[in-house]
Amino acid sequence: MLIRVKGITKIYEVGVQIIEAVAGVDVEIEKNEYVSIMGPSGSGKSTLMNILGCLDTPTAGEYYLNGAEVSNLDDDQLAHIRNREIGFVFQTFNLLPRANALQNVELPLVYAGITAREREKIAMEALESVGLVDRATHRPNELSGGQRQRVAIARALVNKPSIILADEPTGNLDSKTGEELMGVFNKIHESGNTIIMVTHEESVAKHSKRIIRLRDGKIESDKILN
């Protein structure tokens, strides 16, 4: 089992108000699954994504990733897990504006201590997997929105993580570009990667194999798609 979450709860205190963003969620995700997490604004989907991505810790409950409990780790330990196990794709791309596509993709490898020559080789392979080798020396402002998101996907793949976490990856793209990007995610899944995607778009979620719907911090439904 790649992910096992048991009784995960996240409570925020906003002034005197207590908000239970995630309320006792249980979920299991196998290796090589392709899962979409959906729900209205305030349903807890982004909070759950942040916990699964080791960007946040739960108030209560247990989270096991690859058999190891990560719910009680400190910030440094979580950072190590993120760099080794998780590749992130965000709606806003989060690329360094002064770095070219290749340098942006290399970034996780720098943190991992990989040599410069090896970094370039691995990063070029990642760019090739998303069809962007010919844009390796272009900076983000010289790329279209779809191309920028492909660079972000290549960066997410470069450390060969256990999970690709995508948060509204088509949110800043037009529908045609978004559909093309989903083709990239489909290929990534077919090559053996586990993908967990937060989206509010049904047309995006239909590309996954399973949809988990949240409401008021709880799982409303969990369905396998044909």
Number of C-alpha atoms within 10 A of each C-alpha: 11 17 19 19 20 16 16 23 23 23 14 12 9 8 6 6 8 10 13 16 21 29 22 17 18 16 14 12 18 13 15 18 19 26 26 27 24 25 22 13 12 14 20 25 29 20 20 26 19 16 21 25 24 24 14 16 25 21 16 17 18 19 26 17 21 15 11 11 14 19 22 15 13 10 13 9 12 19 15 14 17 19 18 17 18 21 25 23 23 20 16 17 20 14 21 14 12 12 15 21 31 26 22 22 30 26 19 21 21 13 10 14 9 14 10 11 8 12 22 17 12 19 27 22 17 26 25 15 17 22 15 19 17 10 18 18 13 15 19 23 11 14 15 12 19 20 20 21 27 24 30 26 29 29 27 25 28 21 22 16 18 21 27 25 25 23 23 18 25 24 15 16 17 11 13 9 16 20 16 13 21 18 14 17 22 16 13 20 17 13 10 12 21 22 24 25 23 24 23 18 14 11 13 20 21 14 18 23 15 20 23 19 20 23 19 17 24 20 22 13 11 15 11 11 11 7
